Amino acid sequence: MMMMMMMMMMMMMMMMMNLMMMMMMMMMMMMMMMMMMIMMMMMMMMMMMMMMMMMMMRHDDDDDDDDDDDDDDDDDDNVMMMMMMMMMMMMMMMIMKMI
């Protein structure tokens, strides 16, 4: 369980380094500190929402910045989305295991 959380943290750190990221990291830490199920679920949901928001913002920024290599940007976004999905799955599984 703890290991899984650590892994997720590492993955996120590798993925992006911005303000939102820092917020998410803080949430993760809080989650690890208080292993209460309801709290954890709420944190997970909040994190998912933040991830989605981040994705949207990032995507918009990319689109606005340059039109030269759109394909590359799209690919990157897709990979990111895949990572997000996998994380969500992991979180869900963790929650299921706990209950």
PyMOL CGO cylinders between C-alpha atoms (Angstrom):
from pymol import cmd
from pymol.cgo import CYLINDER

trace = [
    CYLINDER, 0.00, 0.00, 0.00, 2.61, 2.55, 1.09, 0.3, 1, 1, 1, 1, 1, 1,
    CYLINDER, 2.61, 2.55, 1.09, 4.85, 1.33, -1.66, 0.3, 1, 1, 1, 1, 1, 1,
    CYLINDER, 4.85, 1.33, -1.66, 2.14, 1.88, -4.23, 0.3, 1, 1, 1, 1, 1, 1,
    CYLINDER, 2.14, 1.88, -4.23, 1.66, 5.43, -3.03, 0.3, 1, 1, 1, 1, 1, 1,
    CYLINDER, 1.66, 5.43, -3.03, 5.36, 6.07, -3.21, 0.3, 1, 1, 1, 1, 1, 1,
    CYLINDER, 5.36, 6.07, -3.21, 5.43, 4.73, -6.74, 0.3, 1, 1, 1, 1, 1, 1,
    CYLINDER, 5.43, 4.73, -6.74, 2.57, 6.98, -7.75, 0.3, 1, 1, 1, 1, 1, 1,
    CYLINDER, 2.57, 6.98, -7.75, 4.37, 9.93, -6.25, 0.3, 1, 1, 1, 1, 1, 1,
    CYLINDER, 4.37, 9.93, -6.25, 7.50, 9.13, -8.17, 0.3, 1, 1, 1, 1, 1, 1,
    CYLINDER, 7.50, 9.13, -8.17, 5.57, 8.75, -11.40, 0.3, 1, 1, 1, 1, 1, 1,
    CYLINDER, 5.57, 8.75, -11.40, 3.89, 12.09, -10.90, 0.3, 1, 1, 1, 1, 1, 1,
    CYLINDER, 3.89, 12.09, -10.90, 7.14, 13.80, -10.09, 0.3, 1, 1, 1, 1, 1, 1,
    CYLINDER, 7.14, 13.80, -10.09, 8.65, 12.45, -13.26, 0.3, 1, 1, 1, 1, 1, 1,
    CYLINDER, 8.65, 12.45, -13.26, 5.66, 13.50, -15.30, 0.3, 1, 1, 1, 1, 1, 1,
    CYLINDER, 5.66, 13.50, -15.30, 5.47, 17.18, -14.46, 0.3, 1, 1, 1, 1, 1, 1,
    CYLINDER, 5.47, 17.18, -14.46, 6.96, 19.80, -12.21, 0.3, 1, 1, 1, 1, 1, 1,
    CYLINDER, 6.96, 19.80, -12.21, 4.59, 22.68, -11.67, 0.3, 1, 1, 1, 1, 1, 1,
    CYLINDER, 4.59, 22.68, -11.67, 2.51, 24.33, -8.99, 0.3, 1, 1, 1, 1, 1, 1,
    CYLINDER, 2.51, 24.33, -8.99, -0.42, 21.99, -9.34, 0.3, 1, 1, 1, 1, 1, 1,
    CYLINDER, -0.42, 21.99, -9.34, 2.01, 19.15, -9.07, 0.3, 1, 1, 1, 1, 1, 1,
    CYLINDER, 2.01, 19.15, -9.07, 3.23, 20.47, -5.77, 0.3, 1, 1, 1, 1, 1, 1,
    CYLINDER, 3.23, 20.47, -5.77, -0.32, 20.68, -4.50, 0.3, 1, 1, 1, 1, 1, 1,
    CYLINDER, -0.32, 20.68, -4.50, -0.94, 17.12, -5.51, 0.3, 1, 1, 1, 1, 1, 1,
    CYLINDER, -0.94, 17.12, -5.51, 2.23, 16.00, -3.78, 0.3, 1, 1, 1, 1, 1, 1,
    CYLINDER, 2.23, 16.00, -3.78, 1.06, 17.68, -0.62, 0.3, 1, 1, 1, 1, 1, 1,
    CYLINDER, 1.06, 17.68, -0.62, -2.24, 15.87, -0.86, 0.3, 1, 1, 1, 1, 1, 1,
    CYLINDER, -2.24, 15.87, -0.86, -0.44, 12.59, -1.32, 0.3, 1, 1, 1, 1, 1, 1,
    CYLINDER, -0.44, 12.59, -1.32, 1.60, 13.23, 1.78, 0.3, 1, 1, 1, 1, 1, 1,
    CYLINDER, 1.60, 13.23, 1.78, -1.50, 14.04, 3.76, 0.3, 1, 1, 1, 1, 1, 1,
    CYLINDER, -1.50, 14.04, 3.76, -3.11, 10.87, 2.51, 0.3, 1, 1, 1, 1, 1, 1,
    CYLINDER, -3.11, 10.87, 2.51, -0.17, 8.83, 3.66, 0.3, 1, 1, 1, 1, 1, 1,
    CYLINDER, -0.17, 8.83, 3.66, -0.25, 10.46, 7.05, 0.3, 1, 1, 1, 1, 1, 1,
    CYLINDER, -0.25, 10.46, 7.05, -3.90, 9.89, 7.72, 0.3, 1, 1, 1, 1, 1, 1,
    CYLINDER, -3.90, 9.89, 7.72, -4.86, 6.47, 6.45, 0.3, 1, 1, 1, 1, 1, 1,
    CYLINDER, -4.86, 6.47, 6.45, -8.55, 6.97, 6.90, 0.3, 1, 1, 1, 1, 1, 1,
    CYLINDER, -8.55, 6.97, 6.90, -10.63, 5.58, 4.12, 0.3, 1, 1, 1, 1, 1, 1,
    CYLINDER, -10.63, 5.58, 4.12, -13.14, 8.37, 3.66, 0.3, 1, 1, 1, 1, 1, 1,
    CYLINDER, -13.14, 8.37, 3.66, -10.42, 10.97, 3.75, 0.3, 1, 1, 1, 1, 1, 1,
    CYLINDER, -10.42, 10.97, 3.75, -8.42, 8.98, 1.28, 0.3, 1, 1, 1, 1, 1, 1,
    CYLINDER, -8.42, 8.98, 1.28, -11.29, 8.65, -1.12, 0.3, 1, 1, 1, 1, 1, 1,
    CYLINDER, -11.29, 8.65, -1.12, -11.93, 12.35, -0.98, 0.3, 1, 1, 1, 1, 1, 1,
    CYLINDER, -11.93, 12.35, -0.98, -8.28, 13.05, -1.62, 0.3, 1, 1, 1, 1, 1, 1,
    CYLINDER, -8.28, 13.05, -1.62, -8.25, 10.67, -4.54, 0.3, 1, 1, 1, 1, 1, 1,
    CYLINDER, -8.25, 10.67, -4.54, -11.21, 12.37, -6.12, 0.3, 1, 1, 1, 1, 1, 1,
    CYLINDER, -11.21, 12.37, -6.12, -9.69, 15.78, -5.63, 0.3, 1, 1, 1, 1, 1, 1,
    CYLINDER, -9.69, 15.78, -5.63, -6.45, 14.59, -7.13, 0.3, 1, 1, 1, 1, 1, 1,
    CYLINDER, -6.45, 14.59, -7.13, -8.18, 13.14, -10.15, 0.3, 1, 1, 1, 1, 1, 1,
    CYLINDER, -8.18, 13.14, -10.15, -10.00, 16.38, -10.71, 0.3, 1, 1, 1, 1, 1, 1,
    CYLINDER, -10.00, 16.38, -10.71, -6.79, 18.33, -10.40, 0.3, 1, 1, 1, 1, 1, 1,
    CYLINDER, -6.79, 18.33, -10.40, -5.12, 16.02, -12.87, 0.3, 1, 1, 1, 1, 1, 1,
    CYLINDER, -5.12, 16.02, -12.87, -7.88, 16.56, -15.36, 0.3, 1, 1, 1, 1, 1, 1,
    CYLINDER, -7.88, 16.56, -15.36, -7.72, 20.29, -14.88, 0.3, 1, 1, 1, 1, 1, 1,
    CYLINDER, -7.72, 20.29, -14.88, -3.99, 20.17, -15.37, 0.3, 1, 1, 1, 1, 1, 1,
    CYLINDER, -3.99, 20.17, -15.37, -4.42, 18.18, -18.54, 0.3, 1, 1, 1, 1, 1, 1,
    CYLINDER, -4.42, 18.18, -18.54, -6.88, 20.69, -19.92, 0.3, 1, 1, 1, 1, 1, 1,
    CYLINDER, -6.88, 20.69, -19.92, -4.70, 23.64, -19.09, 0.3, 1, 1, 1, 1, 1, 1,
    CYLINDER, -4.70, 23.64, -19.09, -1.59, 22.03, -20.45, 0.3, 1, 1, 1, 1, 1, 1,
    CYLINDER, -1.59, 22.03, -20.45, -3.32, 21.04, -23.63, 0.3, 1, 1, 1, 1, 1, 1,
    CYLINDER, -3.32, 21.04, -23.63, -4.65, 24.54, -24.18, 0.3, 1, 1, 1, 1, 1, 1,
    CYLINDER, -4.65, 24.54, -24.18, -1.26, 26.04, -23.56, 0.3, 1, 1, 1, 1, 1, 1,
    CYLINDER, -1.26, 26.04, -23.56, 0.35, 23.74, -26.05, 0.3, 1, 1, 1, 1, 1, 1,
    CYLINDER, 0.35, 23.74, -26.05, -2.22, 24.56, -28.66, 0.3, 1, 1, 1, 1, 1, 1,
    CYLINDER, -2.22, 24.56, -28.66, -1.77, 28.26, -28.12, 0.3, 1, 1, 1, 1, 1, 1,
    CYLINDER, -1.77, 28.26, -28.12, 2.00, 28.23, -28.13, 0.3, 1, 1, 1, 1, 1, 1,
    CYLINDER, 2.00, 28.23, -28.13, 2.89, 26.78, -31.49, 0.3, 1, 1, 1, 1, 1, 1,
    CYLINDER, 2.89, 26.78, -31.49, 1.22, 25.21, -34.50, 0.3, 1, 1, 1, 1, 1, 1,
    CYLINDER, 1.22, 25.21, -34.50, 4.41, 23.75, -35.94, 0.3, 1, 1, 1, 1, 1, 1,
    CYLINDER, 4.41, 23.75, -35.94, 4.57, 20.35, -34.28, 0.3, 1, 1, 1, 1, 1, 1,
    CYLINDER, 4.57, 20.35, -34.28, 0.99, 19.68, -33.33, 0.3, 1, 1, 1, 1, 1, 1,
    CYLINDER, 0.99, 19.68, -33.33, 1.33, 15.95, -33.79, 0.3, 1, 1, 1, 1, 1, 1,
    CYLINDER, 1.33, 15.95, -33.79, 4.08, 15.67, -31.23, 0.3, 1, 1, 1, 1, 1, 1,
    CYLINDER, 4.08, 15.67, -31.23, 2.09, 17.65, -28.69, 0.3, 1, 1, 1, 1, 1, 1,
    CYLINDER, 2.09, 17.65, -28.69, -0.95, 15.49, -29.25, 0.3, 1, 1, 1, 1, 1, 1,
    CYLINDER, -0.95, 15.49, -29.25, 1.10, 12.37, -28.77, 0.3, 1, 1, 1, 1, 1, 1,
    CYLINDER, 1.10, 12.37, -28.77, 2.49, 13.73, -25.55, 0.3, 1, 1, 1, 1, 1, 1,
    CYLINDER, 2.49, 13.73, -25.55, -0.97, 14.55, -24.32, 0.3, 1, 1, 1, 1, 1, 1,
    CYLINDER, -0.97, 14.55, -24.32, -2.19, 11.10, -25.17, 0.3, 1, 1, 1, 1, 1, 1,
    CYLINDER, -2.19, 11.10, -25.17, 0.63, 9.50, -23.25, 0.3, 1, 1, 1, 1, 1, 1,
    CYLINDER, 0.63, 9.50, -23.25, -0.13, 11.75, -20.31, 0.3, 1, 1, 1, 1, 1, 1,
    CYLINDER, -0.13, 11.75, -20.31, -3.77, 10.78, -20.46, 0.3, 1, 1, 1, 1, 1, 1,
    CYLINDER, -3.77, 10.78, -20.46, -2.81, 7.12, -20.45, 0.3, 1, 1, 1, 1, 1, 1,
    CYLINDER, -2.81, 7.12, -20.45, -0.69, 7.69, -17.37, 0.3, 1, 1, 1, 1, 1, 1,
    CYLINDER, -0.69, 7.69, -17.37, -3.53, 9.48, -15.64, 0.3, 1, 1, 1, 1, 1, 1,
    CYLINDER, -3.53, 9.48, -15.64, -5.90, 6.66, -16.45, 0.3, 1, 1, 1, 1, 1, 1,
    CYLINDER, -5.90, 6.66, -16.45, -3.49, 4.09, -15.10, 0.3, 1, 1, 1, 1, 1, 1,
    CYLINDER, -3.49, 4.09, -15.10, -3.10, 6.07, -11.91, 0.3, 1, 1, 1, 1, 1, 1,
    CYLINDER, -3.10, 6.07, -11.91, -6.82, 6.32, -11.46, 0.3, 1, 1, 1, 1, 1, 1,
    CYLINDER, -6.82, 6.32, -11.46, -7.11, 2.59, -11.94, 0.3, 1, 1, 1, 1, 1, 1,
    CYLINDER, -7.11, 2.59, -11.94, -4.44, 2.02, -9.33, 0.3, 1, 1, 1, 1, 1, 1,
    CYLINDER, -4.44, 2.02, -9.33, -6.20, 4.32, -6.91, 0.3, 1, 1, 1, 1, 1, 1,
    CYLINDER, -6.20, 4.32, -6.91, -9.51, 2.61, -7.44, 0.3, 1, 1, 1, 1, 1, 1,
    CYLINDER, -9.51, 2.61, -7.44, -7.93, -0.75, -6.87, 0.3, 1, 1, 1, 1, 1, 1,
    CYLINDER, -7.93, -0.75, -6.87, -6.33, 0.48, -3.70, 0.3, 1, 1, 1, 1, 1, 1,
    CYLINDER, -6.33, 0.48, -3.70, -9.64, 1.78, -2.43, 0.3, 1, 1, 1, 1, 1, 1,
    CYLINDER, -9.64, 1.78, -2.43, -11.31, -1.49, -3.28, 0.3, 1, 1, 1, 1, 1, 1,
    CYLINDER, -11.31, -1.49, -3.28, -8.68, -3.43, -1.41, 0.3, 1, 1, 1, 1, 1, 1,
    CYLINDER, -8.68, -3.43, -1.41, -9.14, -1.30, 1.65, 0.3, 1, 1, 1, 1, 1, 1,
    CYLINDER, -9.14, -1.30, 1.65, -12.87, -1.65, 1.88, 0.3, 1, 1, 1, 1, 1, 1,
]
cmd.load_cgo(trace, "trace")
